[in-house]
Amino acid sequence: MLRGRERAEPSKANTSKSNGPPKVAIRTCETAVGPSASFTVLTSTMSHLDIANVRSSFPALSSKSKLSTNGVPYVFADNAGGSQVLGSVVLKISDYLVNSNVQFGADYSVSQIATKRVFEEAQETVRLMFGFDEGAGEVVWSSSTTLSFENLARSMALGGKIKAGDEVIVTANVGPWKKLAARVGATVKMWSHSPIPTSTGKPNPFSIALTVDGLLPLITPKTRLIAFTACSNILGSAVPVADIVKAARKKMAEFGPELTLEVVVDCVAYAPHMRMDVKAWDVDYCAFSWYKVYGPHISSMYIRKSILGSSTSGSSAVPPYAASITPKQQSSAAASDAPSKSQLSPLVHHFLYSKYADSALKLQPGSPGYEIVYATTAVVEYLCRLSSGLKEDETAEDVSEPGVPLSIPALDSSFSLIQAHDKALALPLLQFLTSDAAYDVGVRVVGDEGLLPDGSVKEGRAPTISFVVIDTTYTSISTTNLRKKLWSKSLVHAVDQAGGIGIRYGHFYAYDLGKSFGLLPPTPNNPGPNGEGQDGFETEEEALEASLEDGAVRVSLVHYNTVEEVERILGILRKELGL
């Protein structure tokens, strides 16, 4: 575990020179992240992120990178699709492959090193990321969050957690849950977004959010699962997860204490900007993808421990589909009868049913890349380091030691700095996109416009900002649909042509949300950059589908982006919009 690595040496941490990183006050306290866990808490004197320090941690952001132009680093503004990777992550992948690339679980020394790295160090750091007490939950790994939910949904179906007649309420990443319902004969209910007031007071049909009032009427005694996103990758605002869960559980309890309700939260677009807290949220499952949070391409999913171990009649129950396995195989796999209640059914080899009956590993059919799992520890080390002002030493020979205390309070301090910087990035974008001039030419922010009456950015508003340009002069007696004035692709194409900047257009897999907008494409005299729509469309359905694929323009930033980069993007948008 990390306890032997958690305490910084005061003599080292407080010896920064006047031109070095900010000094850090060090104190030791008991925290609520584990039984008798003692952590060194960093109380940073930093008031803002050291952006030069931040950017030096990412090789792709170097002026010497192959992606730079004449020494000017590339502007990565499609981070909601995947962030840049830390140099320390690359080093840890290499270190694992060079120094511990063996099968774990054996008695020989190198295998013991591999086991510790994957099953102790990585497990402890991901626990800090999710924010749960030691022993209160477990984590399973997968190649993506979607695959994590696919495995979870399959396990629920096989184990009888969701049955015919049950109801599942969903918002985003709906594919796994729709397939689950189809397998067992359950009903899927869509928790639709509701209109919310705009920052400007001007009408904007795309100013929407998930609300508790929109959820509660959907909950009935048949509701067994609610799956929603903590932050949309297109709307860009965090939802009040704890409030939503509390209200949903209260509503369910009114139908009877014997009824069960489980909650799944998708944190893919949330985790890069705000610290997850599954304990405070009181959720049963939560997943995010490390490649959106400066790490390698892998996902982690938290599962509440009580769900893993207390829902069966025995600790080594045979899943319902084990009927296809021979009696001899069944007897060797489990000593008890089939479960008396619903459970998460194992997806692993049949001879591992007993071993993993009460473990999240039963939802991991096959092993992830060990070196990738280990490399995620570098992300947590980096995030804890941010609030201290300490810099990475990329020349260090031993990358296995973090050189910084790892704790939830340290993560809190760092994410506080990240959120403040996020607001600084979002402010000029939101100010421009909600300006009178932009509004008059048809610009509409998709999601919460994000500005308070005093002009500051709302809490929880991530710098993931999407917009469309509508034709304000369009009217039709045959349809109530709005029409785009410009293809989103055209604006993104203009940014591409300027060089050195990457933003994106589309529905970003929020297909149902995008479809609900019902936006018609621009008229034929406003074709896309490759002539899209020049000849019109044969049917309105075809036109709506083309517009849906074109989607919105999205500028998605993270804490390594700069305000100067935002101004470069705005300069191009102003020119293309004639402003």
N, C-alpha and C positions, 0 to 999 in steps of 0.2 A: 504494500500500500504506500501512500505518499507521506505517511506521517514522519518518516525519517528525512523527508526532503522539504518539509513545510516551513521550517524556521530559517529566516534570513539571519545572517550574522550582522548584528548592529554595527560592528566596527567597519564592515564593508559597506553596508547600505547607507551609512551616514557620512561617507568620506568623499562625496562629490565635490569637485573643485568649483570655483566660481563660474567657470565657463562650461561646466558639465551639466548633466541632467539635474532637474530640481531635486532638492532634498526630500527625503521621505521620513515621516514620523512613524516609528514602529512601536506597536503595543501588542501584547498577547492577551487573548480573551477566549472564553468558551463560546462556541457558536452552536446553532441548532441544526447543523448539517450531519451530525452523527453522534453516537453514544460517547460521551466524554471526549469528543474531538476538540483538540486545541489547535488554533491556527494563529499565525502571525498576521495581523490585520494591517493593511497599508492605509494610512490616512494621508492622502496625497495633498501636497500644497499646490499642485497644478490646477490652474483655473481653466485651461483649455488644452486640447491635444497638441503635442509637438509634431506637427505634420511632416516636417523633414525627417524626424525619427521614424514616424509611421511609414512613410513612403520608402525609406531605406530598407525596410523589412521585406519589400516585395520586389524581386528581381525584374519583373516585367515593367515596373514603373521607373526604372533607372534610365537616365539620359543615354547610357551606353547600351541599352537593350537594342536588339535587332529590330524591334518594333518602333523605335524612335525615329524621328525625321529631323536630320540636322541637329541632333542633340535635344530635340523637344520630345518628351515622352508621349506615347499614345494616350489618348483620353478614353478610358474604359467607362462607358456610361450605360452598359447593359448588364449591370451587376446582379439584377434580379434573376437573370438567366444563368448566372454563375460568376463568382468573384475571381479575382486573381489569387494566386497561391503564395503563401509565405515561403521565403527562402528556407526557413527552419523546417518546414514540412518536407521540402525536397531533401534536405540533409537527413532527416529521420528515416525517410523511405530508403535512401541509400545506405544509411547506417544499419538498418534492420537487415537488408538484403546481403550486406557484406559481412555482418558480424553475428547474425542470429537467424539466418534463413534455414531453419530446420522445422520439423514437425514438433509442435509443443506437446507437453504431457509426458515426456520420457524422463528417465532418471539421470541421463548424462548432462553435464554442466551447460552445454550450449542450449539444449532443449529447455533447461530450467530458466535460462535467460529469456528465451522466446516466450515461455509461459508467463513469466512475470510481466513482460512488456505488454502482452495482449490481454491477459486475464486479471492483472492487478492494476498496472499503471493506466492503461486505456480505460478500464472500467471505472476507476476512481475519478479520472478527469471528466469523463462524460457524465458521471453523477453530479459533479459540480455544475456542468452546463445546464442540466435539467433542473437542478436545485432540489433534490429530494434527500431525505435522511438515509443514512446507511441502513440497509435492511428493509427499507420501505418500498423498494421497487427494484426492478432489474431492467437491463438494456439488451436489445437484440440488434444485430447489424445487418444491413442489406445494401444493395448497390444504389438504391434511390428510395425516397420517401413513398413514392407510388408503389414500388415493389413491397415495401414494408407493410403498407395498408392492404395490398393484394394478399399477402401471406396471412395477415390478421383476419381479413374477411373470409378467406378459405378455411382457416382454423375455426372460426366461429360457425361456419356452415357445417363443417364436419362434426363439430362437437355439440351441435344443437343449441348454441347460444341464441341464434336467431332462427325462428321457426315460421312455418306457414301462418299467416294471419298477423304476425308481428309488424311493427312499423319502425322505419328508420328515417330520421330527419337528417338531411345533408345540405351542404352549401357548395363546397369546392372539392376538387379531386374526387368527383362523384363516381368515377368508373368502378372502383372496387366495390362500392356499396350497392350500386345498381346490379352488378353481377351477382353479389351475395343475395340480394332480394330475388333475383330471377332463379337462382339455384334452389331456394327453399320455399318460394311462394310468399315472400314478405312484400310489404308495400313501402315504396320510397316516397317521402314527402320532401319537396324542395322548400327550404327556408330562404325566401326571396329577400332581396335588399329593399329597404324602404327609403322614400325620399327624405332628405334632411335639409335644413335651412342652409342657404349659401352664405359665404362670407361677405359678399357684396350686396346681398338683398335682391339681386337680379335673378330672373328665372334661369334655371339650369336643370334640365331633366336628367342629367347624368350625375347630379349631386345626390349620392345614395350611400347607404351603409347598412350593415346588419344591426338590428335592434332587438332588444328583449321583447318589446311589444309585438314584433313580427314573429317571434318564436313561440311564445306561450300558447297561442290558440292552436298550434299544430300538435301540442303534446296531449296524448290521450292515455288511457290505461294500457293501450297496446304498444306504446312507444318503448322500445328497448335500447335504442342507440341514437345519439346525436353526434354527428361528425361535422365539425366546422373549422374554419381557418382563423388563426389568431391575427393574421394580417394578410390582406389580399395582395397578390403580386401585380395587380393592375390598379386597384383602388388606393393602396398604399397607406392605409390607416389601421392602427391596432384596434382591436375590439376589446371591451372590458371582460376578459375571459372569466375572472372570478365571479363577477356579477351575473354573467350569463349562466354559469354552472349553478350558482346558488339559487337563482330564480327557477331554473329548470328542475332541480332536485326538490325544491319546495312545492312546485306544481305537481310533480309526480307523487310526492308524499300525500297529497290531498286525496289521491285515488286509493291509497292503502299502503301501509308500511311493508307489506309482503312483496310489492312490485319492485322490480329492479330496473335501473337506468344506468347505462354506461356512456361515458363521454370520451370522444376522440378529438384531439386537437392537432391540426396541421400547422407547424411553426416554420415552414420553409422560408416564407417571406418575412417572418418576425425575428428569427434568431440572429440575423446580421446586425440588427439595430437595437434590440432590447433583450434583457436577460429573461430567459424562461424560468418559470417558478411553478412547477407542477404541484408542489406541496401546497402553496397558497391558493392555487387555482382549483385544487380538489378534482383533478381529472384522472381518468383511468388509463388513458393511452396518450402519448404525445410523440411526434416524430419531426425531425428536421434533417436537412442535407448539409453535410460538411462542406461540399464544394460551393455552397452559397455563402459559407462563413470562413473563407480564406484557407480552406483545407482541401484534401483529396476527394475524389468522387466516391463518396460512401454516405450512407444514411444511418442514423441511430433512432431506435424507437424505445421509449420508456413504457413499461407495463407495471401497473400497481401490483405489489407482491401478493396482496390478499386475493386477487383474481387468479393468480397462478396456482395457489396452493390450497384454497379452501372450498373450491366449487365441486369437488368430486368426492365420491364415497371412500376412495382409497388413494394413497399417494402414488400409485403406479397403475392407474386405470388404463384399460385398453380402449382406444377410440372406436366410435361406432363403425367406421369403415373397416375395422380389423377382421370383419367376418370373412373377408376374402383371403385372410392369412390362415395357414393351417393351424389346427389345435396345438400342435407341438410348438409352433412359433409363438402362438399366443401365450402359452404357459411359460415360455422362457422370457417373454417380454413383460409380463405383468403377473403379480401374485393375487390380485384382487379381481372381483367381478367388474363388469362394465359400470361406468359412472351412473349414479342415481340421479344426478342433476346435470344441467348444461355445463360445458367446460370449454376451454380452449384446447382443441384437439392437436396433438403433436403432428408435425410435418416432417420429422426426421426419420432415419432408418428405424424399422420396426423393433430392432433389438435395443434401441436407445429409449424406448417409451418409458421404461421404469426409471432410468437414470435421469431423464430430463422432465419427469412428470410435473414437478413443481418449479421448473426453471423456464425463463424466457427463451432459453436455447432451443426449446422444442418448436419454436417458430422460425428457426434458422435452418432451412433445408440445404445443408452444405456450408462450407466455411467461407467467410469473406477473405479478401487478400490480407494476410496478417500484417504485412508491411504498411498497408493503408490504414488499418485499425490503429497501429502503433503511432503512425504519423499524426493522427488527430490530437495526440497529447501536445503537440507543438502549438496547436491553435489555442488551447486553454492557457498554456504557458505565456503565449504572446498577449492574450487578452488580459491576463493578470498583470503582466509587465507594463501595460499601457499607463495605468494610473500611478506607477512608480517613477516613470520617466527613464527607467533603465533601458539600455539599448541591447539589441541582440548582438552576440559575437559570432558572426558567421565563419570566423576562422578557428573557432574552438574545435579541438580534436575530439572532445567527448561531448556529444549532443544529447546524451541520455539524462543528464542532470539539468533541470530547468533553470537553476540559478535565480529563482524568484519564488516567494511563497505562493502557494496555490490555495485559494479559498473563495467562498462565495462573497464575503465582504470585498475582496480585491476585485472580483468580477463586477460587483455593484458599482464600485468606484470607477472602473474603466468604462462600463456601459453608460454611466452618467456623463462622462466626457464625450463618448460617442454620440449620445443623443443631443448634446449641446451642439456638436459639430454638424450633425445631421440637419438640425434646424437652420444653421448658417448656410448650408447648401441648398435647402429647400426654399428659403426665404426669397431670393431673387427670382427663382423660377415661378413660384406661386404669385409673387407680385406682378410679374410680367403677364402670366397667363390669365390673371383675373383683372387686369387693367381695363379701363374703358376702351382703349384703342384696340386691344386684342378681342374684347367682347364684341365690338362693333363689326369686326371682320369675321366673326363666327367661331372664335376659339372658345371651347368649353372644357373645363377640367373634368375628368372622369373620376368620380369619388369625392371625398370631402375636400372642399377648396382650401381648407387648412389654415386660414388666417383668423386670428382673434380681432375684436374691435380695436385693440391698441396697435394692430399691425404685426404682432408677433405670431410665430407659428405655434399651432396647437400641440399639446402634449400627445405623444403617440403618432404624430404625423411623420412617417418615414419619407426620405427623399426619393421615393419611388412614385413618380408623377406622370400620369397619362393624360392625354387630351385628344380631342378631335376638332375638326374645323367644319362647321355645318353651314349650309346655305340658308341664311336668314330670310331670303326673299322667296324661298320655295313654298308653294301652296298647291294642293291637289284636292279635287273633289272625290277622288277614288280611294284615297288612302290617308291615314293619319300619321304615317311614318315620316320622320325627318329625313332630310337628304344631306349627304356630305357636300361640302363645297370643294374640298381638295381630298385627293387620295392621301392617306397617311403615308403610304409608300413613297409618294412624291417628296414629302418633307424629309423623310429619312434618307432618300436618295440624294437630296441636296446636301445634307450633312456629310454623307459618304464622299460626295464629289469634292467637298472642301478639304478632305484629307485629314488623317490623324485623329479622328473621333468616331466612336462607335455607339450608336443608339439603335433602337429597334421599333418595328411596327408589328401589329398582329393582335390576336386574341389571347395569346400567351397561355393557352390551355384552359382559360376561363371561358370555355365555349358557350355554356348555357347562359352565363352572365352577358357575354357579348351578343348572343342571339336575342336576348330580352330587350336590347336597345332598339332593334328593328330599324337600323339605319340603312337607307338606300344609298347606293354609290353616287358619285358625282355625275352630272349630266354628260352626254357624249362629247360636248365641246370642252370638257376638262378631263382628258384622258390621263392615265397614269404614265410613269416614265417610259414604260415599254408599250404604250398604246392601249392599256387596259381600258375597257369600256368604250373604246372609240366607235364601235359599231352598235353599241347598245346591247340590251339583253332581251331574249325572247320572252321571258316570264319574270314576274316580280320575285318569285322564289329564287331564281337564278341570280338576280341582281342582289338580293339580300345576302345570299351566300357569299358572293364575291366581296361585298362590303364587309361581311363578318370576317373573312380571311384577312382583309386589309386592316381591320381592327382599328386600334388607336396608336398614336405615337407615344412611346414610353421612354422617358429619361430616368434611369434608375441608378442612383449614386450610393456610395458607401463612405466610410470615414476616411479612406485614403484619397478620395477625390478632393479637389480644391475649389474655392470660390472662383478663382481665375479660370478654371476649366468650365465652370458653369457659364461664365460670361462669354467664353468662346462659343459655346452652344447657343446661347441667347442671341449673339451677334448674327449667326446664320439664320436662326428662326425669324428674327426681325426682318432681315432682308427678304426672305422667301414670302413672308406675310405682308410685305409692303409697309412695314412699320419702322 
